[in-house]
């Protein structure tokens, strides 16, 4: 058996979701990357309590959709360990297209937020594209091992980083939380604020509302 795995390039199409409107009254634009099993339009519900006149939320959609048992709800995921680099390059191109379509003015605060699996794609995009933002929010997810402090030396001194995690997370045990906390300190130093909360692996809406 003489099998070969070949590679091609082709055009693709994907959606993304937004909440509120981008106007002259908008103060903060959020770019929020959902976790595994979400769809972008449903992930927006965690941001509905923000002031709609001052906050505009952009939620990109992970490209790989699948059925979630037992009710066969549709969810999506960003990456797997198989061909991670190729998958991430596709996501970089997709995020580029979203930013190009949205044309975010430079006078707006930009918050880049990743939740769970969304942490890895948000951080990789930020590092690869040297994206400036007022806040980077890492919520209950793993930090890519290949990233180093050198990847973020370009950031403005005013950029702040928040690490949010729950104390009863079924995916991150105490040792893993300590490991991730140490890693983020190595990457961002004094920029970092660590915000633990008593709960399970869920989006902390109260913390989100306090970010602005």
N, CA and C of each residue as an Amber inpcrd file, in Angstrom:
protein
   636
   0.8510000  -1.2020000   0.0000000   0.0000000   0.0000000   0.0000000
   0.8820000   1.2460000   0.0000000   0.7300000   2.0750000  -1.0040000
   1.5550000   3.2610000  -1.1780000   0.6890000   4.5030000  -1.0120000
   0.4900000   4.9170000   0.2570000  -0.3940000   6.0530000   0.5110000
   0.4180000   7.3280000   0.7030000  -0.1140000   8.4440000   0.2240000
   0.5100000   9.7520000   0.3480000  -0.4960000  10.7390000   0.9130000
  -0.0160000  11.6120000   1.7750000  -0.8660000  12.6980000   2.2770000
  -0.4110000  13.9830000   1.6090000  -1.2830000  14.5710000   0.8010000
  -0.9410000  15.7520000   0.0300000  -1.6510000  16.9750000   0.5980000
  -1.2040000  18.1410000   0.1850000  -1.7480000  19.3860000   0.7160000
  -2.1210000  20.3170000  -0.4210000  -3.2700000  20.9800000  -0.2870000
  -3.7160000  21.9470000  -1.2860000  -4.1420000  23.2290000  -0.5860000
  -4.2330000  24.2950000  -1.3350000  -4.7440000  25.5700000  -0.8460000
  -6.0100000  25.9080000  -1.6220000  -7.0460000  26.3540000  -0.9200000
  -8.3030000  26.7020000  -1.5840000  -8.9900000  27.8000000  -0.7960000
  -9.9320000  28.4710000  -1.4000000 -10.6880000  29.5090000  -0.7120000
 -11.7600000  28.8840000   0.1630000 -12.0040000  29.5200000   1.2940000
 -13.0340000  29.0350000   2.2170000 -13.8650000  30.2100000   2.7100000
 -15.0170000  29.9150000   3.2870000 -15.9060000  30.9530000   3.7940000
 -16.3150000  30.5860000   5.2160000 -16.3820000  31.5910000   6.0970000
 -16.8000000  31.3590000   7.4750000 -17.5690000  32.5760000   7.9590000
 -18.3820000  32.3940000   8.9690000 -19.1660000  33.4820000   9.5390000
 -18.4900000  34.0090000  10.7980000 -18.9960000  35.1150000  11.3220000
 -18.6710000  35.5820000  12.6680000 -19.8660000  36.3710000  13.1570000
 -19.9480000  36.6060000  14.4580000 -21.1130000  37.2610000  15.0390000
 -20.7070000  38.5490000  15.7450000 -21.6110000  39.5160000  15.7640000
 -21.3650000  40.7700000  16.4750000 -22.5540000  41.1140000  17.3560000
 -22.2770000  41.9210000  18.3710000 -23.3190000  42.3850000  19.2850000
 -23.2100000  43.8970000  19.4080000 -24.3300000  44.5880000  19.2960000
 -24.4110000  46.0490000  19.3260000 -23.8930000  46.6280000  18.0080000
 -23.6060000  47.9160000  17.9910000 -23.1560000  48.5840000  16.7700000
 -21.8860000  49.3750000  17.0520000 -21.0200000  49.4320000  16.0530000
 -19.7900000  50.2150000  16.1530000 -20.0830000  51.6320000  15.6730000
 -20.0980000  52.5890000  16.6180000 -20.4420000  53.9730000  16.3010000
 -19.4070000  54.9130000  16.9150000 -19.6250000  56.2020000  16.7360000
 -18.7300000  57.1900000  17.3380000 -18.8260000  57.1880000  18.8570000
 -19.9000000  56.6210000  19.3990000 -20.0760000  56.5470000  20.8500000
 -19.4310000  55.2990000  21.4640000 -19.0000000  54.3630000  20.6180000
 -18.3570000  53.1500000  21.1120000 -17.0150000  53.4890000  21.7580000
 -16.8170000  53.0030000  22.9600000 -15.5470000  53.2120000  23.6570000
 -14.6400000  51.9810000  23.5840000 -15.2660000  50.8020000  23.6430000
 -14.4830000  49.5630000  23.7140000 -14.9740000  48.5590000  22.6770000
 -14.0370000  47.9990000  21.9380000 -14.3250000  46.9040000  21.0110000
 -13.7280000  45.6280000  21.6010000 -14.5410000  44.5960000  21.6590000
 -14.1140000  43.3050000  22.1860000 -13.9650000  42.3110000  21.0360000
 -12.8630000  41.5670000  21.0280000 -12.6780000  40.4560000  20.0960000
 -12.6040000  39.2080000  20.9640000 -13.6540000  38.3920000  20.9380000
 -13.8010000  37.3270000  21.9310000 -13.8300000  35.9530000  21.2580000
 -12.9380000  35.0790000  21.6980000 -12.7900000  33.7500000  21.1080000
 -13.4020000  32.7060000  22.0400000 -14.4350000  32.0530000  21.5660000
 -15.1880000  31.1090000  22.3960000 -14.4200000  29.8260000  22.6580000
 -14.9510000  29.0240000  23.5760000 -14.3560000  27.7360000  23.9080000
 -14.9230000  26.6160000  23.0560000 -14.3920000  25.4170000  23.2520000
 -14.8320000  24.2550000  22.4850000 -16.2860000  23.9240000  22.8050000
 -17.0440000  23.6440000  21.7640000 -18.4500000  23.2900000  21.9380000
 -19.4010000  24.4480000  21.7770000 -18.8720000  25.6680000  21.6230000
 -19.7140000  26.8510000  21.4550000 -19.9080000  27.1730000  19.9810000
 -20.9040000  27.9960000  19.7220000 -21.0340000  28.7240000  18.4700000
 -20.9440000  30.2000000  18.8120000 -20.3870000  30.9920000  17.9230000
 -20.1160000  32.3970000  18.2340000 -21.3790000  33.1660000  18.5980000
 -22.4880000  32.8860000  17.9220000 -23.7160000  33.6550000  18.1860000
 -24.2660000  33.4060000  19.5820000 -24.0020000  32.2220000  20.1280000
 -24.4530000  31.9360000  21.4920000 -23.4500000  32.4260000  22.5300000
 -22.1870000  32.4880000  22.1600000 -21.1600000  32.9860000  23.0810000
 -21.3930000  34.4650000  23.4120000 -22.0290000  35.1810000  22.5230000
 -22.2950000  36.6110000  22.7310000 -23.1780000  36.8820000  23.9450000
 -23.9370000  35.8970000  24.3820000 -24.8740000  36.1370000  25.4920000
 -24.1530000  36.5330000  26.7790000 -22.8740000  36.1550000  26.8920000
 -22.1160000  36.4950000  28.0960000 -21.7240000  37.9720000  28.1360000
 -21.9780000  38.6860000  27.0600000 -21.5820000  40.0910000  26.9710000
 -22.7860000  41.0240000  26.8300000 -23.9780000  40.4730000  26.9880000
 -25.1830000  41.2600000  26.7390000 -25.4680000  42.2870000  27.8240000
 -24.8300000  42.1630000  28.9910000 -25.0680000  43.1190000  30.0720000
 -24.1420000  44.3310000  30.0090000 -23.1920000  44.3310000  29.0940000
 -22.3360000  45.4930000  28.9090000 -23.1390000  46.6310000  28.2870000
 -22.7710000  47.8590000  28.5900000 -23.4480000  49.0210000  28.0270000
 -23.4210000  48.9370000  26.4990000 -24.5800000  48.8060000  25.8460000
 -24.6110000  48.5900000  24.3950000 -24.1240000  49.7790000  23.5800000
 -24.2110000  50.9830000  24.1290000 -23.7450000  52.1500000  23.3860000
 -22.2270000  52.2650000  23.4110000 -21.6080000  51.7370000  24.4520000
 -20.1680000  51.9150000  24.6230000 -19.3500000  50.6720000  24.2770000
 -20.0150000  49.5280000  24.0750000 -19.2960000  48.2800000  23.8350000
 -19.7940000  47.5800000  22.5700000 -18.8450000  47.2290000  21.7190000
 -19.1290000  46.5050000  20.4810000 -18.3540000  45.2050000  20.5390000
 -19.0430000  44.0800000  20.3720000 -18.4170000  42.7760000  20.5620000
 -18.3690000  42.0180000  19.2430000 -17.1920000  41.5060000  18.9280000
 -16.9700000  40.6860000  17.7380000 -16.5970000  39.2790000  18.1960000
 -17.3630000  38.2920000  17.7680000 -17.0950000  36.9000000  18.1590000
 -16.8260000  36.0700000  16.9100000 -15.5550000  35.7510000  16.6320000
 -15.2520000  34.8760000  15.5040000 -15.7660000  33.4610000  15.7480000
 -15.9710000  32.7250000  14.6640000 -16.5230000  31.3820000  14.7380000
 -15.4530000  30.3360000  14.4490000 -15.2370000  29.4210000  15.4060000
 -14.3100000  28.3140000  15.1630000 -14.7770000  27.5220000  13.9460000
 -13.8520000  27.0630000  13.0970000 -14.2410000  26.5100000  11.7950000
 -14.7490000  25.0750000  11.8060000 -14.3750000  24.2860000  12.8060000
 -14.7080000  22.8560000  12.7740000 -15.9380000  22.5740000  13.6270000
 -17.0490000  22.3070000  12.9850000 -18.3050000  22.0590000  13.7010000
 -18.5770000  20.5610000  13.8210000 -19.2750000  20.2120000  14.8900000
 -19.5920000  18.8090000  15.1370000 -20.8430000  18.7190000  16.0020000
 -21.4460000  17.5230000  16.0640000 -22.6240000  17.3010000  16.8980000
 -22.2050000  16.8920000  18.3060000 -22.8650000  17.4920000  19.3050000
 -22.5800000  17.1920000  20.7020000 -23.6610000  16.2560000  21.2340000
 -23.2510000  15.0960000  21.7150000 -24.1860000  14.1140000  22.2840000
 -24.6560000  14.5850000  23.6590000 -25.8450000  14.1820000  24.1580000
 -26.7650000  13.2650000  23.4650000 -27.8480000  13.9880000  22.6540000
 -27.9420000  15.3140000  22.7850000 -29.0400000  16.0370000  22.1350000
 -28.6970000  16.5180000  20.7390000 -27.4960000  16.1950000  20.2830000
 -27.0560000  16.5370000  18.9310000 -27.0380000  18.0380000  18.6690000
 -26.7430000  18.8220000  19.7270000 -26.5120000  20.2420000  19.5220000
 -25.2460000  20.4230000  18.6920000 -25.1720000  21.5080000  17.9430000
 -23.9940000  21.7790000  17.1320000 -23.0180000  22.6400000  17.9290000
 -21.7740000  22.1960000  18.0000000 -20.7050000  22.9690000  18.6230000
 -19.5400000  23.0720000  17.6570000 -18.4710000  23.7310000  18.0860000
 -17.3140000  23.9020000  17.2050000 -16.0310000  23.9280000  18.0150000
 -14.9150000  23.6330000  17.3570000 -13.6240000  23.7430000  18.0260000
 -12.6140000  24.3980000  17.0860000 -11.5700000  24.9850000  17.6920000
 -10.5850000  25.7370000  16.9330000  -9.4950000  24.8520000  16.3380000
  -8.8560000  24.0520000  17.1830000  -7.6890000  23.2890000  16.7620000
  -7.6600000  21.9320000  17.4530000  -6.9070000  21.0110000  16.8630000
  -6.5590000  19.7560000  17.5330000  -5.0440000  19.5900000  17.4480000
  -4.5210000  18.5340000  18.0390000  -3.0790000  18.3000000  17.9900000
  -2.6330000  17.8310000  16.6010000  -3.5760000  17.4690000  15.7320000
  -3.2440000  17.0420000  14.3830000  -3.1240000  18.2530000  13.4570000
  -1.9560000  18.4650000  12.8730000  -1.6880000  19.5690000  11.9480000
  -2.0680000  20.9180000  12.5620000  -1.6080000  21.1340000  13.7840000
  -1.9260000  22.3650000  14.5070000  -1.4210000  23.6010000  13.7730000
  -0.2170000  23.5380000  13.2260000   0.3520000  24.7050000  12.5600000
  -0.4450000  25.1070000  11.3260000  -0.8710000  24.1280000  10.5430000
  -1.6840000  24.4210000   9.3570000  -3.0290000  25.0040000   9.7760000
  -3.6410000  24.3910000  10.7870000  -4.9280000  24.8920000  11.2720000
  -4.8170000  26.3020000  11.7970000  -3.7200000  26.6080000  12.5280000
  -3.5530000  27.9500000  13.0710000  -3.3070000  28.9640000  11.9710000
  -2.6020000  28.5860000  10.9210000  -2.3940000  29.5140000   9.8030000
  -3.7200000  29.8810000   9.1540000  -4.6120000  28.9080000   9.0280000
  -5.9470000  29.1890000   8.4840000  -6.7090000  30.1480000   9.3830000
  -6.5660000  29.9660000  10.7020000  -7.2500000  30.8500000  11.6510000
  -6.6610000  32.2620000  11.5960000  -5.3420000  32.3620000  11.4590000
  -4.7090000  33.6780000  11.3200000  -5.2870000  34.4210000  10.1200000
  -5.3990000  33.7380000   8.9970000  -5.9490000  34.3620000   7.7910000
  -7.4020000  34.7710000   7.9930000  -8.1500000  33.9250000   8.6820000
  -9.5580000  34.2210000   8.9660000  -9.6890000  35.4330000   9.8800000
  -8.9230000  35.4790000  10.9730000  -8.9550000  36.6380000  11.8710000
  -8.5470000  37.9160000  11.1320000  -7.5360000  37.8110000  10.2710000
  -7.1360000  38.9680000   9.4660000  -8.3240000  39.4960000   8.6670000
  -9.0720000  38.5760000   8.0700000 -10.2220000  38.9680000   7.2460000
 -11.3050000  39.6320000   8.0900000 -11.5130000  39.1450000   9.3150000
 -12.5070000  39.7530000  10.2000000 -12.0940000  41.1790000  10.5610000
 -10.8430000  41.3650000  10.9480000 -10.3630000  42.7120000  11.2840000
 -10.4250000  43.6420000  10.0740000 -10.1280000  43.1110000   8.8960000
 -10.2060000  43.9220000   7.6780000 -11.6500000  44.3380000   7.4080000
 -12.5790000  43.4250000   7.6200000 -13.9940000  43.7270000   7.3830000
 -14.5320000  44.7420000   8.3790000 -14.0720000  44.6840000   9.6300000
 -14.6200000  45.5290000  10.6810000 -14.0140000  46.9320000  10.7150000
 -12.7790000  47.0800000  10.2760000 -12.1500000  48.4060000  10.2170000
 -12.3040000  49.1590000  11.5480000 -11.7620000  48.5790000  12.6080000
 -11.8800000  49.1660000  13.9490000 -11.0380000  50.4350000  14.0410000
 -11.6250000  51.5690000  14.4020000 -10.8500000  52.8140000  14.5230000
  -9.7800000  52.7110000  15.6030000  -8.6910000  53.4110000  15.4180000
  -7.5710000  53.3600000  16.3600000  -7.8800000  54.0050000  17.7010000
  -8.9360000  54.8370000  17.7510000  -9.2410000  55.5410000  19.0020000
 -10.1460000  54.7430000  19.9340000 -10.3820000  53.4840000  19.6280000
 -11.1930000  52.6240000  20.4910000 -10.2930000  51.7340000  21.3470000
 -10.7170000  51.4780000  22.5790000 -10.0370000  50.4640000  23.3860000
 -10.3460000  49.0890000  22.7950000  -9.3400000  48.2460000  22.6980000
  -9.5340000  46.8890000  22.1870000  -9.2450000  45.8880000  23.2940000
 -10.2250000  45.0480000  23.5720000 -10.0420000  43.9530000  24.5280000
 -10.0340000  42.6470000  23.7460000  -8.9650000  41.8820000  23.8890000
  -8.8560000  40.5710000  23.2700000  -9.0760000  39.5310000  24.3530000
 -10.1300000  38.7300000  24.2040000 -10.4970000  37.7580000  25.2340000
 -10.5620000  36.3650000  24.6380000  -9.9500000  35.4240000  25.3450000
 -10.0740000  34.0220000  24.9790000 -10.6390000  33.2490000  26.1520000
 -11.6020000  32.3940000  25.8680000 -12.1700000  31.5360000  26.9090000
 -11.8650000  30.0760000  26.5790000 -11.3280000  29.3510000  27.5480000
 -11.0430000  27.9260000  27.4090000 -10.1560000  27.6990000  26.1750000
 -10.6200000  26.9330000  25.1950000  -9.8080000  26.6770000  24.0100000
  -9.5050000  27.9530000  23.2290000 -10.3440000  28.9710000  23.3990000
 -10.1230000  30.2370000  22.7070000  -8.8990000  30.9970000  23.1800000
  -8.3660000  30.6510000  24.3590000  -7.1640000  31.3140000  24.8700000
  -5.9890000  31.0920000  23.9180000  -5.8120000  29.8720000  23.4530000
  -4.6470000  29.5440000  22.6290000  -4.6680000  30.2760000  21.2940000
  -5.8260000  30.3500000  20.6350000  -5.8650000  31.0250000  19.3370000
  -5.7480000  32.5390000  19.4990000  -6.3310000  33.0710000  20.5710000
  -6.2320000  34.5200000  20.8170000  -4.7810000  34.9270000  21.0500000
  -4.0620000  34.1540000  21.8740000  -2.6780000  34.4950000  22.1820000
  -1.7700000  34.3160000  20.9740000  -1.9880000  33.2710000  20.2020000
  -1.1530000  33.0530000  19.0160000  -1.3850000  34.1540000  17.9860000
  -2.6330000  34.5590000  17.8160000  -2.9140000  35.6300000  16.8700000
  -2.2600000  36.9280000  17.3220000  -2.4000000  37.2390000  18.5850000
  -1.8110000  38.4550000  19.1370000  -0.3050000  38.4820000  18.9130000
   0.3610000  37.3650000  19.1850000   1.8170000  37.2980000  19.0460000
   2.2500000  37.3510000  17.5830000   1.5640000  36.5900000  16.7210000
   1.9560000  36.5260000  15.3150000   1.7320000  37.8530000  14.5950000
   0.6510000  38.5340000  14.9130000   0.3030000  39.7740000  14.2210000
   0.7200000  41.0160000  15.0120000   1.3690000  40.8190000  16.1450000
   1.8230000  41.9260000  16.9930000   0.6730000  42.9190000  17.2250000
  -0.4370000  42.3540000  17.6340000  -1.6680000  43.1290000  17.8360000
  -1.5930000  43.9310000  19.1320000  -1.8490000  45.2200000  19.0340000
  -1.9230000  46.0700000  20.2190000  -3.3410000  46.0420000  20.7760000
  -3.4580000  45.9330000  22.1000000  -4.7640000  45.9820000  22.7290000
  -4.6200000  46.6070000  24.1070000  -5.7170000  47.0960000  24.6320000
  -5.6750000  47.6850000  25.9710000  -5.6870000  46.6020000  27.0400000
  -6.3810000  45.4760000  26.7420000  -6.4060000  44.3560000  27.6850000
  -6.3920000  43.0280000  26.9360000  -5.6470000  42.0820000  27.4910000
  -5.6950000  40.6920000  27.0600000  -6.2740000  39.8970000  28.2180000
  -7.3660000  39.1920000  27.9600000  -8.0600000  38.4460000  29.0120000
  -7.9820000  36.9570000  28.7040000  -7.3580000  36.2070000  29.6070000
  -7.1640000  34.7710000  29.4500000  -8.0460000  34.0630000  30.4730000
  -9.1360000  33.4890000  29.9990000 -10.1610000  32.9370000  30.8920000
 -10.2030000  31.4130000  30.7820000  -9.6870000  30.7470000  31.8160000
  -9.8480000  29.2890000  31.9720000  -9.3230000  28.4850000  30.7920000
  -8.1530000  28.8590000  30.2930000  -7.5830000  28.1260000  29.1720000
  -6.0910000  27.9430000  29.3060000  -5.5310000  27.1050000  28.4450000
  -4.1050000  26.8200000  28.4690000  -3.3180000  27.7580000  27.5750000
  -2.1380000  28.1530000  28.0260000  -1.2640000  29.0430000  27.2730000
  -0.3730000  28.2050000  26.3590000  -0.2980000  28.5440000  25.0780000
   0.5530000  27.7730000  24.1610000   1.9990000  27.6880000  24.6460000
   2.5510000  26.4950000  24.6450000   3.8840000  26.2660000  25.2040000
   4.9860000  26.9650000  24.4190000   4.7610000  27.1910000  23.1210000
   5.8330000  27.7460000  22.3010000   6.0190000  29.2510000  22.4860000
   5.0530000  29.9210000  23.1160000   5.1500000  31.3660000  23.2750000
   6.1490000  31.7320000  24.3740000   6.8900000  32.8130000  24.1490000
   7.8740000  33.2890000  25.1160000   7.6540000  34.7700000  25.3750000
   8.3340000  35.3040000  26.3700000   8.2230000  36.7240000  26.6970000
   8.6350000  37.6050000  25.5260000   9.5600000  37.1180000  24.7010000
  10.0120000  37.8830000  23.5320000   8.8710000  38.1430000  22.5460000
   7.8980000  37.2650000  22.5190000   6.7700000  37.4290000  21.5950000
   5.8960000  38.6230000  21.9440000   6.0260000  39.1570000  23.1660000
   5.1340000  40.2230000  23.6140000   5.8710000  41.4960000  24.0300000
   7.1420000  41.5960000  23.6880000   7.8940000  42.8030000  24.0380000
   7.4210000  44.0270000  23.2680000   6.6970000  43.8310000  22.1680000
   6.2000000  44.9360000  21.3440000   5.0430000  45.6980000  21.9940000
   4.4120000  45.1280000  23.0110000   3.1990000  45.7070000  23.5850000
   3.4530000  47.0700000  24.2270000   2.4490000  47.9330000  24.1190000
   2.5070000  49.2070000  24.8230000   2.5880000  48.9610000  26.3230000
   3.2120000  49.8970000  27.0250000   3.3490000  49.7520000  28.4740000
   2.0040000  49.7750000  29.1860000   0.9970000  50.3640000  28.5450000
  -0.3170000  50.4810000  29.1800000  -1.1620000  49.2190000  29.0690000
  -0.7520000  48.2550000  28.2450000  -1.5260000  47.0210000  28.0660000
  -1.5420000  46.2040000  29.3550000  -2.7280000  45.7520000  29.7320000
  -2.8940000  44.9460000  30.9350000  -3.3760000  43.5430000  30.5670000
  -2.9700000  42.5720000  31.3780000  -3.3230000  41.1730000  31.1380000
  -4.0410000  40.6290000  32.3610000  -5.1820000  39.9750000  32.1410000
  -5.9490000  39.3700000  33.2250000  -6.0110000  37.8550000  33.0160000
  -5.6490000  37.1080000  34.0410000  -5.7880000  35.6560000  34.0240000
  -6.9260000  35.2820000  34.9550000  -7.9960000  34.7540000  34.3980000
  -9.1830000  34.3690000  35.1580000  -9.2820000  32.8400000  35.1840000
  -9.4250000  32.2690000  36.3630000  -9.6180000  30.8280000  36.4350000
 -10.5210000  30.4770000  37.6100000 -11.1620000  29.3200000  37.5050000
 -12.0420000  28.8600000  38.5720000 -11.3260000  27.8040000  39.4100000
 -11.6480000  27.7680000  40.6920000 -10.9430000  26.8920000  41.6260000
 -11.4010000  25.4350000  41.5480000 -12.5420000  25.1930000  40.8830000
 -13.0590000  23.8290000  40.7710000 -13.1980000  23.4230000  39.3110000
 -12.2190000  23.8200000  38.5160000 -12.2220000  23.5490000  37.0870000
 -11.9500000  22.0690000  36.8250000 -12.8430000  21.4250000  36.0840000
 -12.6630000  20.0110000  35.7750000 -11.5580000  19.7530000  34.7640000
 -11.0940000  20.8060000  34.0740000 -10.0580000  20.6460000  33.0490000
  -8.6820000  21.1020000  33.5380000  -8.6690000  21.9670000  34.5450000
  -7.4080000  22.4730000  35.0780000  -7.3220000  22.1540000  36.5660000
  -6.4590000  21.1860000  36.9380000  -6.3150000  20.8760000  38.3610000
  -5.3840000  21.8950000  39.0160000  -5.1610000  21.7490000  40.3220000
  -4.3780000  22.7320000  41.0770000  -2.9650000  22.8760000  40.5260000
  -2.3490000  21.7570000  40.1560000  -0.9900000  21.8000000  39.6210000
  -0.9490000  22.5240000  38.2810000  -1.9420000  22.2770000  37.4420000
  -1.9980000  22.9270000  36.1240000  -2.2560000  24.4220000  36.2790000
  -3.1030000  24.8000000  37.2140000  -3.3740000  26.2170000  37.4580000
  -2.1030000  26.9360000  37.9070000  -1.3380000  26.2940000  38.7810000
  -0.0740000  26.8740000  39.2310000   0.9060000  27.0150000  38.0720000
   0.9280000  26.0060000  37.2220000   1.8040000  26.0250000  36.0440000
   1.4260000  27.1600000  35.1000000   0.1270000  27.3110000  34.8310000
  -0.3270000  28.3640000  33.9200000  -0.0970000  29.7510000  34.5300000
  -0.2870000  29.8670000  35.8330000  -0.0650000  31.1510000  36.5090000
   1.4010000  31.5620000  36.4200000   2.3020000  30.6000000  36.5970000
   3.7260000  30.8830000  36.5010000   4.1130000  31.2540000  35.0780000
   3.5330000  30.5500000  34.1100000   3.8240000  30.8210000  32.7050000
   3.4060000  32.2300000  32.3140000   2.2210000  32.6410000  32.7420000
   1.7320000  33.9680000  32.3610000   2.5480000  35.0710000  33.0220000
   3.0660000  34.8040000  34.2160000   3.9580000  35.7710000  34.8800000
   5.2610000  35.9060000  34.1110000   5.7670000  34.7870000  33.6000000
   6.9910000  34.8250000  32.8070000   6.7830000  35.5900000  31.5020000
   5.6060000  35.4740000  30.9210000   5.3210000  36.1450000  29.6540000
   5.0840000  37.6400000  29.8120000   4.3810000  38.0320000  30.8860000
   3.8850000  39.4060000  30.9740000   4.3570000  40.1830000  32.2000000
   5.0080000  39.5360000  33.1330000   5.5670000  40.2410000  34.2830000
   4.5370000  41.0330000  35.0670000   4.8240000  42.3160000  35.2870000
   3.9740000  43.1610000  36.1250000   2.6610000  43.5580000  35.4600000
   2.4920000  43.2290000  34.1920000   1.2310000  43.5450000  33.5170000
   0.0710000  42.6990000  34.0480000   0.4050000  41.5340000  34.6270000
  -0.5990000  40.5140000  34.8970000  -1.3440000  40.7460000  36.2100000
  -2.6500000  40.5060000  36.1490000  -3.4950000  40.4200000  37.3390000
  -4.1840000  39.0550000  37.3050000  -4.0760000  38.2960000  38.3920000
  -4.6790000  36.9590000  38.4500000  -5.9650000  37.0320000  39.2560000
  -7.0490000  36.5350000  38.6550000  -8.3840000  36.6450000  39.2460000
  -9.0160000  35.2610000  39.3840000  -8.8010000  34.5950000  40.5090000
  -9.4670000  33.3080000  40.7330000 -10.9000000  33.5060000  41.2350000
 -11.7580000  32.5300000  40.9910000 -13.0950000  32.5770000  41.5580000
 -13.5450000  31.1730000  41.9310000 -14.4360000  31.0970000  42.8880000
 -14.9200000  29.8160000  43.3960000 -16.0300000  29.3270000  42.4780000
 -15.7410000  28.3130000  41.6800000 -16.7510000  27.8070000  40.7580000
 -16.1650000  26.7890000  39.8100000 -16.9970000  26.3500000  38.8670000
 -16.5950000  25.3430000  37.8910000 -16.2000000  26.0140000  36.5800000
 -15.9960000  25.2030000  35.5490000 -15.5140000  25.6810000  34.2500000
 -16.6540000  26.3790000  33.4970000 -16.8790000  27.6260000  33.8730000
 -17.9350000  28.4290000  33.2480000 -17.4000000  29.8350000  33.0040000
 -18.0590000  30.5730000  32.1220000 -17.6970000  31.9640000  31.8690000
 -18.1500000  32.8150000  33.0530000 -17.2400000  33.5980000  33.6030000
 -17.5640000  34.4540000  34.7430000 -18.0340000  35.8130000  34.2300000
 -19.3330000  35.9900000  34.1590000 -19.9270000  37.2120000  33.6190000
 -19.6140000  38.4220000  34.4960000 -19.5600000  38.2270000  35.8080000
 -19.2680000  39.3380000  36.7150000 -17.8890000  39.9290000  36.4240000
 -16.9060000  39.0740000  36.2040000 -15.5670000  39.5550000  35.8750000
 -15.5690000  40.2790000  34.5340000 -16.3020000  39.7510000  33.5790000
 -16.3860000  40.3860000  32.2590000 -16.9560000  41.7990000  32.3880000
 -18.0320000  41.9200000  33.1580000 -18.6710000  43.2270000  33.3270000
 -17.7440000  44.2220000  34.0150000 -16.8490000  43.7220000  34.8710000
 -15.9340000  44.6060000  35.6040000 -14.7290000  45.0320000  34.7760000
 -14.4970000  44.4110000  33.6210000 -13.3070000  44.7120000  32.8270000
 -13.3320000  46.1320000  32.2700000 -14.5250000  46.6960000  32.1210000
 -14.6390000  48.0600000  31.6220000 -15.1610000  48.9930000  32.7000000
